[in-house]
Amino acid sequence: MLTNKEIIENLITLKTVSKFENDGINVDFARDIDKTALLSTYHSVIDTFIHASENGRPTDEEYQSLIASGLERFDNYNLDTEDREKLCGYFEDILDAIDLESSGGAINTWLYGFDI
């Protein structure tokens, strides 16, 4: 189990990793959407996790709730299915950074509309 300090360090490092850019296979992520806004929203989600982890380790359920509310921040971007899948991959990076095995169905619910 990671310490809070390690979780926070992982999350800070995650903010330095390139996101919402050409992945070498696809032409681009959300071509017609402001990638700067997407990145800002994603970093804001990470900041929420950092803040939650600063005063003790949240429970898995609290982290899962943060995943669900973080994904909802992207609802107004009208992402297509492929871009939504990529975004969920970015949220899986957050799961890895906080050492959480499952989103509790939050990722599947946001991506597919139901938990599979």
Backbone torsions as a table, in degrees:
resi	resn	phi	psi	omega
1	MET	NA	132.3	-179.9
2	LEU	-75.4	148.9	173.2
3	THR	-78.0	164.0	176.7
4	ASN	-59.4	-38.9	179.3
5	LYS	-61.3	-43.7	179.2
6	GLU	-65.6	-39.9	178.4
7	ILE	-61.7	-47.2	-179.2
8	ILE	-63.1	-42.6	177.6
9	GLU	-61.5	-42.7	178.0
10	ASN	-61.0	-42.9	-179.4
11	LEU	-66.9	-41.0	177.6
12	ILE	-62.6	-43.0	177.9
13	THR	-62.6	-39.3	-180.0
14	LEU	-59.1	-32.8	179.3
15	LYS	-68.2	-16.7	-179.7
16	THR	-90.5	-9.5	-178.1
17	VAL	-81.5	134.2	-179.0
18	SER	-60.9	133.0	179.2
19	LYS	-137.8	159.4	174.5
20	PHE	60.0	35.1	179.7
21	GLU	-127.4	176.6	178.0
22	ASN	-57.0	125.8	-178.4
23	ASP	-98.1	8.8	178.1
24	GLY	88.9	-20.9	178.9
25	ILE	-105.7	-50.0	179.5
26	ASN	-93.9	152.3	-177.9
27	VAL	-58.9	-44.9	-177.5
28	ASP	-171.7	165.2	175.1
29	PHE	-95.4	124.5	175.7
30	ALA	47.0	63.7	-175.2
31	ARG	-48.8	-40.7	-174.3
32	ASP	-96.0	13.4	-178.9
33	ILE	-117.1	144.6	179.8
34	ASP	-65.7	105.2	-178.0
35	LYS	-66.3	-28.1	176.7
36	THR	-63.7	-40.8	177.8
37	ALA	-66.8	-41.7	177.1
38	LEU	-59.5	-47.0	-178.9
39	LEU	-64.2	-40.9	178.3
40	SER	-61.2	-42.6	178.7
41	THR	-65.0	-43.2	179.1
42	TYR	-62.4	-44.4	178.1
43	HIS	-64.1	-35.5	176.9
44	SER	-63.5	-39.2	176.2
45	VAL	-62.4	-46.2	178.7
46	ILE	-60.2	-41.4	178.4
47	ASP	-60.1	-34.8	177.0
48	THR	-62.3	-41.3	177.7
49	PHE	-67.6	-39.6	177.9
50	ILE	-61.7	-48.4	-179.0
51	HIS	-60.7	-42.3	-179.8
52	ALA	-65.5	-28.8	-176.9
53	SER	-88.7	-10.5	-176.7
54	GLU	-70.7	-27.5	-176.0
55	ASN	-111.0	35.4	-178.0
56	GLY	113.6	158.6	-177.3
57	ARG	-77.8	121.7	174.6
58	PRO	-64.8	157.9	175.4
59	THR	-71.3	164.5	176.6
60	ASP	-57.6	-40.3	-179.8
61	GLU	-64.5	-38.5	177.8
62	GLU	-66.2	-43.1	175.7
63	TYR	-61.4	-42.6	179.7
64	GLN	-63.1	-36.3	175.5
65	SER	-64.8	-38.5	176.9
66	LEU	-66.1	-35.8	176.0
67	ILE	-61.7	-49.4	-178.4
68	ALA	-60.3	-47.3	-178.8
69	SER	-70.1	-31.5	177.0
70	GLY	-65.8	-43.0	177.9
71	LEU	-62.8	-38.3	179.7
72	GLU	-60.8	-24.9	178.2
73	ARG	-63.6	-16.9	-178.0
74	PHE	-99.2	1.6	-178.2
75	ASP	-60.4	-34.4	-176.0
76	ASN	-79.5	-3.4	-179.0
77	TYR	-84.5	-9.1	179.8
78	ASN	51.6	51.0	-179.6
79	LEU	-73.5	143.8	174.9
80	ASP	-77.5	173.7	-174.3
81	THR	-59.4	-44.0	-179.3
82	GLU	-61.1	-43.5	179.6
83	ASP	-70.0	-34.8	175.6
84	ARG	-63.6	-39.7	177.8
85	GLU	-63.8	-42.6	177.7
86	LYS	-61.8	-44.2	179.5
87	LEU	-60.3	-40.8	178.0
88	CYS	-62.2	-34.2	174.6
89	GLY	-62.4	-36.9	177.2
90	TYR	-66.9	-34.9	176.6
91	PHE	-71.7	-30.3	173.6
92	GLU	-65.6	-31.7	173.5
93	ASP	-61.9	-38.0	176.9
94	ILE	-64.8	-43.6	178.0
95	LEU	-55.8	-44.0	178.7
96	ASP	-63.7	-41.6	-177.5
97	ALA	-64.3	-32.1	-179.0
98	ILE	-99.4	3.1	177.5
99	ASP	62.4	46.2	178.9
100	LEU	-112.1	126.5	-175.2
101	GLU	-74.3	-29.6	-172.5
102	SER	-144.0	147.1	174.5
103	SER	-83.2	1.8	-177.9
104	GLY	68.8	24.4	-179.7
105	GLY	92.2	-6.5	-176.0
106	ALA	-61.3	-41.7	-178.5
107	ILE	-66.4	-47.8	179.6
108	ASN	-63.6	-40.3	179.4
109	THR	-62.5	-43.1	-179.8
110	TRP	-69.2	-40.0	-176.6
111	LEU	-74.8	-44.6	-173.4
112	TYR	-107.6	-10.9	-178.5
113	GLY	90.0	-3.4	178.1
114	PHE	-156.9	160.4	179.3
115	ASP	-86.0	125.6	179.3
116	ILE	-104.1	NA	NA
